[in-house]
Amino acid sequence: MTASGLGQSSRRLAPPPFAPNHPWDRNFFLLYVGFAWLGILSGFVPEIVHHVSAHEKPFPLIVHFHAAVFMGWLALFSVQVLLIRAKEPQLHRKLGFFMLAWAAVMLVLGPATALIADHGDIGTPDADPGFLSIQFTGILAFVSLLGAAALFRKNAPVHKRLVLMSTIYITDAGFARWLGGPLHDLLGHAPYSRWASAYLGTAVLFVGVGLYDLITRKRLHPAYLAGLAWVAVMETTALSLYASPAWMKLAASWIAAA
């Protein structure tokens, strides 16, 4: 085969370039904003209503700050998607730097809230110190994916997929509150029951991102695959620690000292 023939063959075998934009992107990312709000509100609103109507003891003050800051993140994320739809990239970039500072607050507030809230459950049927692994890895996954997105902020396809995946990850608590119980009852003590109860809701959304790219670009973006691998590492770490007696003991000591 001639050199020109080899060149033509290699071009035919090379994957098509990943299109940075697609006409459907505007509605796809807006749809995922809706899914994020659905997961959080469907999980937490019934719990709050029950808490108030049953006259249960007030949540610690830090829980209210945590709720305001994490809901604030969803609001900021929603605004960012709307700014792109409105073709306002300058405002989008400026708000992005503010969001990094907001995420730094979440990095501190998330674990602190988990420790203090779990401390209030000591000696009650709700006590579950091992669950700290899921809480800690959740904020770690969020910050690490978001940090990677910030590093690739000039690469739009990478940036927006990693920001989306970081936000999807922290909706796990909302989805688990209304899906976790029924899934656990359905699956019983199957090996994957704990994973499904904690992560199935967000897993569906993660898979949806890949399916969307396959439909619109005919391929998966490497950033999506890397992000998905990192999500798998975080979830595996969380559930492995949760099943570890050593972790249970260590987490209990941290919660008791909070």
C-alpha positions as CSV (number, residue, x, y, z in Angstrom):
1,M,0.0,0.0,0.0
2,T,1.3,3.5,-0.8
3,A,2.0,6.1,1.8
4,S,-1.0,8.1,0.6
5,G,-3.2,5.0,0.9
6,L,-2.0,4.4,4.4
7,G,-2.8,8.0,5.3
8,Q,-6.3,7.7,3.9
9,S,-6.8,4.4,5.8
10,S,-5.7,5.9,9.1
11,R,-8.0,8.9,8.6
12,R,-10.9,6.5,8.0
13,L,-10.1,4.5,11.2
14,A,-9.6,7.6,13.4
15,P,-12.6,8.5,15.5
16,P,-14.6,11.5,14.4
17,P,-13.8,14.7,16.3
18,F,-15.9,15.4,19.3
19,A,-18.1,18.4,18.5
20,P,-17.8,21.0,21.2
21,N,-21.4,22.0,20.7
22,H,-24.6,20.5,19.5
23,P,-28.0,22.2,19.0
24,W,-29.5,19.9,21.6
25,D,-27.0,20.9,24.3
26,R,-29.0,23.9,25.5
27,N,-32.0,21.8,26.4
28,F,-29.9,18.8,27.7
29,F,-28.1,20.8,30.3
30,L,-31.2,22.6,31.3
31,L,-32.9,19.2,31.7
32,Y,-30.2,18.1,34.0
33,V,-30.6,21.2,36.1
34,G,-34.2,20.1,36.6
35,F,-33.1,16.5,37.5
36,A,-30.7,17.9,40.1
37,W,-33.5,20.0,41.7
38,L,-35.9,17.0,41.5
39,G,-33.5,14.8,43.3
40,I,-32.8,17.2,46.1
41,L,-36.3,18.6,46.7
42,S,-38.0,15.2,46.4
43,G,-35.6,13.8,49.0
44,F,-35.4,16.6,51.5
45,V,-38.8,18.4,51.4
46,P,-40.8,15.4,52.7
47,E,-38.3,14.8,55.4
48,I,-38.4,18.5,56.5
49,V,-42.2,18.5,56.5
50,H,-42.3,15.3,58.6
51,H,-39.7,16.8,61.0
52,V,-41.7,19.9,61.6
53,S,-45.1,18.3,61.7
54,A,-43.9,15.6,64.2
55,H,-42.4,18.4,66.4
56,E,-39.0,16.7,66.5
57,K,-36.1,18.4,68.0
58,P,-34.6,21.3,65.9
59,F,-31.8,20.6,63.6
60,P,-28.4,21.9,64.8
61,L,-27.7,25.4,63.5
62,I,-24.9,24.2,61.2
63,V,-27.4,22.0,59.3
64,H,-29.4,25.1,58.3
65,F,-26.2,26.7,57.0
66,H,-25.3,23.5,55.2
67,A,-28.7,23.4,53.5
68,A,-28.5,27.1,52.5
69,V,-25.0,26.7,51.1
70,F,-25.7,23.5,49.2
71,M,-29.0,24.8,47.8
72,G,-27.1,27.9,46.9
73,W,-24.7,25.8,44.8
74,L,-27.6,24.4,42.9
75,A,-29.0,27.9,42.3
76,L,-25.6,29.1,41.0
77,F,-25.2,26.1,38.8
78,S,-28.7,26.8,37.4
79,V,-27.7,30.4,36.7
80,Q,-24.6,29.3,34.9
81,V,-26.5,27.1,32.6
82,L,-29.0,29.9,31.9
83,L,-26.1,32.3,31.2
84,I,-24.7,30.0,28.5
85,R,-28.2,29.7,27.0
86,A,-28.4,33.5,27.0
87,K,-24.9,33.7,25.3
88,E,-23.3,35.5,28.2
89,P,-19.9,33.8,28.5
90,Q,-18.2,36.8,30.2
91,L,-20.7,36.7,33.1
92,H,-20.5,32.9,33.1
93,R,-16.7,33.1,33.6
94,K,-16.9,35.7,36.3
95,L,-19.5,33.8,38.3
96,G,-17.4,30.7,37.8
97,F,-14.6,32.1,39.9
98,F,-17.1,33.0,42.7
99,M,-18.4,29.4,42.5
100,L,-14.9,28.1,43.2
101,A,-14.8,30.1,46.5
102,W,-18.3,28.8,47.2
103,A,-17.1,25.2,46.7
104,A,-14.3,25.9,49.2
105,V,-16.9,26.7,51.8
106,M,-18.8,23.5,51.0
107,L,-15.5,21.5,51.4
108,V,-15.3,22.7,55.0
109,L,-19.0,22.9,55.8
110,G,-20.0,19.5,54.4
111,P,-17.7,17.3,56.7
112,A,-18.3,19.6,59.7
113,T,-22.1,19.3,59.3
114,A,-21.8,15.5,58.9
115,L,-19.8,15.2,62.1
116,I,-22.1,17.4,64.2
117,A,-25.4,16.0,62.8
118,D,-24.1,12.4,63.4
119,H,-23.0,13.4,66.9
120,G,-26.7,14.2,67.7
121,D,-27.6,10.6,66.7
122,I,-25.3,8.9,69.3
123,G,-27.2,6.5,71.4
124,T,-30.3,6.5,69.1
125,P,-31.6,4.0,66.6
126,D,-30.5,6.4,63.9
127,A,-26.8,6.2,64.8
128,D,-24.7,5.0,61.9
129,P,-21.1,6.1,62.2
130,G,-19.9,4.1,59.3
131,F,-22.1,6.3,57.0
132,L,-19.5,9.0,57.5
133,S,-17.6,7.3,54.6
134,I,-20.4,8.1,52.2
135,Q,-20.7,11.7,53.4
136,F,-16.9,12.4,53.3
137,T,-16.3,10.8,49.9
138,G,-19.3,12.7,48.5
139,I,-17.7,16.1,49.2
140,L,-14.3,14.8,48.1
141,A,-15.7,13.6,44.7
142,F,-17.5,16.9,44.2
143,V,-14.5,19.1,44.9
144,S,-12.1,16.9,42.9
145,L,-14.3,16.8,39.8
146,L,-15.0,20.5,40.1
147,G,-11.2,21.2,40.5
148,A,-10.5,19.3,37.3
149,A,-13.3,21.2,35.6
150,A,-11.6,24.5,36.7
151,L,-8.3,23.4,35.3
152,F,-9.9,22.7,31.9
153,R,-12.1,25.8,31.9
154,K,-10.8,26.8,28.5
155,N,-11.9,23.4,27.0
156,A,-15.7,23.7,26.9
157,P,-16.6,20.0,26.3
158,V,-14.3,18.9,29.2
159,H,-15.3,21.7,31.5
160,K,-19.0,21.4,31.3
161,R,-19.1,17.6,31.6
162,L,-17.0,17.7,34.7
163,V,-19.0,20.5,36.3
164,L,-22.2,18.6,35.5
165,M,-20.8,15.3,37.0
166,S,-19.6,17.1,40.1
167,T,-23.1,18.5,40.7
168,I,-24.8,15.2,39.9
169,Y,-22.6,13.5,42.6
170,I,-23.8,15.7,45.5
171,T,-27.5,15.0,44.6
172,D,-27.0,11.5,45.9
173,A,-28.3,12.3,49.4
174,G,-31.6,13.6,47.9
175,F,-32.1,10.6,45.6
176,A,-31.2,8.2,48.3
177,R,-33.8,9.6,50.7
178,W,-36.7,8.7,48.4
179,L,-35.2,5.8,46.4
180,G,-33.0,4.2,49.0
181,G,-35.7,2.7,51.3
182,P,-37.8,1.1,48.5
183,L,-34.6,-0.2,46.8
184,H,-33.3,-1.8,50.0
185,D,-36.7,-3.4,50.6
186,L,-36.7,-4.7,47.1
187,L,-33.1,-6.0,47.0
188,G,-32.8,-7.1,50.6
189,H,-29.3,-8.2,51.4
190,A,-28.1,-8.6,47.8
191,P,-24.4,-7.6,47.4
192,Y,-25.3,-4.5,45.4
193,S,-28.2,-3.4,47.7
194,R,-26.1,-0.9,49.6
195,W,-24.8,0.6,46.3
196,A,-28.2,0.8,44.8
197,S,-29.7,2.4,47.9
198,A,-27.0,5.1,48.0
199,Y,-26.1,5.7,44.4
200,L,-28.6,4.3,41.8
201,G,-30.4,7.7,41.4
202,T,-27.2,9.5,40.4
203,A,-25.9,6.5,38.4
204,V,-28.9,6.8,36.1
205,L,-28.0,10.5,35.5
206,F,-24.3,9.7,34.9
207,V,-25.2,7.0,32.4
208,G,-27.6,9.5,30.8
209,V,-24.7,11.9,30.1
210,G,-22.9,9.1,28.2
211,L,-25.9,8.1,26.2
212,Y,-26.5,11.7,25.2
213,D,-23.0,12.0,23.9
214,L,-23.3,8.7,22.0
215,I,-26.5,9.9,20.4
216,T,-25.3,13.4,19.5
217,R,-21.5,12.8,18.9
218,K,-21.4,9.0,18.2
219,R,-18.7,8.7,20.9
220,L,-17.9,9.2,24.6
221,H,-15.7,12.0,25.6
222,P,-12.5,11.0,27.4
223,A,-13.3,13.5,30.2
224,Y,-16.6,11.8,30.8
225,L,-14.9,8.4,30.9
226,A,-12.2,9.7,33.3
227,G,-14.9,11.3,35.5
228,L,-16.9,8.1,35.5
229,A,-13.9,6.1,36.6
230,W,-13.3,8.6,39.4
231,V,-16.9,8.3,40.5
232,A,-16.5,4.5,40.6
233,V,-13.4,4.9,42.7
234,M,-15.1,7.2,45.2
235,E,-18.2,5.0,45.5
236,T,-16.2,1.8,45.9
237,T,-14.0,3.6,48.6
238,A,-17.1,4.8,50.4
239,L,-18.8,1.4,50.5
240,S,-15.6,-0.5,51.3
241,L,-15.0,1.8,54.3
242,Y,-18.7,1.5,55.3
243,A,-18.2,-2.3,55.6
244,S,-15.0,-2.0,57.6
245,P,-15.1,-2.5,61.4
246,A,-11.9,-0.5,61.7
247,W,-13.5,2.5,59.9
248,M,-16.7,2.1,62.0
249,K,-14.6,2.5,65.1
250,L,-12.6,5.4,63.8
251,A,-15.7,7.2,62.5
252,A,-17.4,6.7,65.9
253,S,-14.5,8.3,67.7
254,W,-14.5,11.3,65.4
255,I,-18.3,11.7,65.8
256,A,-18.1,11.4,69.6
257,A,-15.4,14.1,69.6
258,A,-17.4,16.5,67.4
